[in-house]
Amino acid sequence: MSLRNAIDSAAVRLAEAGIDSARFDAEELAAHVAGTDRGRLALMEPPGDEFFGRYHDAVSARSRRVPLQHLLGTAAFGPVLLHVGPGVFIPRPETEAILEWAGEQPLSDQPMIVDLCTGSGALAIALARHWPGARVIGIDDSETALSYARRNTEGSRVELVCADVTTAGLLPELDGRVDLVVANPPYVPDGIRLEPEVMQHDPLHAVFGGPDGMAVIPAVVALAGRWLRPGGLFAVEHDDTTSALTVESVTTTGLFNDITARDDLAGRPRFVTARRNAAHG
């Protein structure tokens, strides 16, 4: 069998398994097994039996809805390639909208940035790359997730803290000192049916946010209100059904202005941004 025929067959099999990105995934897996880039597959020498055996195994796993990122061992997020696998939330393109918004903000050359529910460290690492002089702190309550984040932050200035963001009085030494707080907390309402890649492989603790998806967001808002300096900026991701609830959560604190509901790159309501009031009370 030729490489092209193998990829064609794999794409059909993945499509039959209900995978929308079947062709892309088939090509990505072929490139991964071959140790090359997807764009260079056409330039490859005809592979041997070992390749086809490993490729068959990878396609079989993907057809069982093992996430592509788990099979590759990596996930792209903005300009960053992250190590991911079982036990850590796979960063999504939706969250890149927060990264894009944050990168447009006029922070100082050496800002202090906190990424709540950092998971693999995606936002923290990407923001540290954007502001090389920043002090960036990523916080998560999962040691498994933080094991990936530690690997991803090697060689960077990102600091990682294992803590539950709903803990009262967390890290009081940050009070009034932070320039930017970002958060991608668990926010999917309980009971929502999600694709098998999420339900069977993402840590559900990082996905579901209570009956209305708002179990963690108010705690995140409260931390931002306490930690941000006057004029400091805040962004929190939410379910596409809870934009109004998130705006209300931010508004009712009385600590923020410039509260804005924003869409993700697909045009769905996805995150809320705000600025800490100058009167720091």
Stockholm file with secondary structure:
# STOCKHOLM 1.0

chainA/1-281         MSLRNAIDSAAVRLAEAGIDSARFDAEELAAHVAGTDRGRLALMEPPGDEFFGRYHDAVSARSRRVPLQHLLGTAAFGPVLLHVGPGVFIPRPETEAILEWAGEQPLSDQPMIVDLCTGSGALAIALARHWPGARVIGIDDSETALSYARRNTEGSRVELVCADVTTAGLLPELDGRVDLVVANPPYVPDGIRLEPEVMQHDPLHAVFGGPDGMAVIPAVVALAGRWLRPGGLFAVEHDDTTSALTVESVTTTGLFNDITARDDLAGRPRFVTARRNAAHG
#=GR chainA/1-281 SS CCHHHHHHHHHHHHHHTTCTTHHHHHHHHHHHHHTSCGGGGGGSCCCCHHHHHHHHHHHHHHHTTCCHHHHHTEEEETTEEEECCTTSCCCCGGGHHHHHHHHTSCCCSSCEEEEETCTTTHHHHHHHHHSTTCEEEEEESCHHHHHHHHHHHTTSCCEEEECCTTSTTCCGGGTTTEEEEEECCCCBCTTCCCCHHHHTTSCGGGTBCSTTSCSSHHHHHHHHHHHEEEEEEEEEECCTTCHHHHHHHHHTTSCEEEEEEEECTTSSEEEEEEEECSSCC
#=GC SS_cons         CCHHHHHHHHHHHHHHTTCTTHHHHHHHHHHHHHTSCGGGGGGSCCCCHHHHHHHHHHHHHHHTTCCHHHHHTEEEETTEEEECCTTSCCCCGGGHHHHHHHHTSCCCSSCEEEEETCTTTHHHHHHHHHSTTCEEEEEESCHHHHHHHHHHHTTSCCEEEECCTTSTTCCGGGTTTEEEEEECCCCBCTTCCCCHHHHTTSCGGGTBCSTTSCSSHHHHHHHHHHHEEEEEEEEEECCTTCHHHHHHHHHTTSCEEEEEEEECTTSSEEEEEEEECSSCC
//
